[in-house]
């Protein structure tokens, strides 16, 4: 968990947790800022429960960030949202742009591998030489997670879901993708330059600018495209992409 340890160590300023919202698709933690992460959980909610539910508000956000290391997916989701709530995003390194557009620009006519099934997969398929979608819960046309060992080394461009941090597969996936153009995608993705040290070229994440709107929408079942009150930012390894 080297990357998670370094991400947490980079959070120099702690804050009190003001709110925690674990919703069907998204988890939000409000501390210094409002941080988002995808809500992941095991098949049955009682298999691995969250520690101290009802007592998370008022804790130091750095303590909650440690939950990201948990093997309980719901806890790890809360931990990732807590990490994102403490990051001060350097917007001088960011462009407000859809991560799909970056993958399309870099992947046109090339071999693209995407870990995670995103709404724009069909559009990307039209411009790639070959598109491989790797999913832990494969849909029709997707490849299972174990295919990553064969597919990622052959790709030119790789898109990795930020939830790979939550389920602790990120370091293996980055190792398999070494030397490729790597885009980390989704609101779970921390907009932190720490990830550039591990081979990521672009981080496609989200900044919550209106926590009230965001929490209201995720509490009412919003999917990614329905979440309100956020700006979708892409942070580049190079300051002038």
Secondary structure, DSSP 8 states (H G I E B T S, - for coil): -HHHHHHHHT--S--B--EEEE-SSEEEEESSSEEEEE----SSTTSS--TTTT--TTSBHHHHHGGGG-SSHHHHHHHHHHHHHH----GGGEEE--HHHHHHHHHTTSEEEEES--TTHHHHHHHSSEEEEEETT--TT-EEGGGHHHHGGG-SEEEEETHHHHTT-HHHHHHHTTTSEEEEESTTS---GGGGGGT--EEEEEEES-HHHHHHHHHTT--GGG--SEEEEEEESSS--
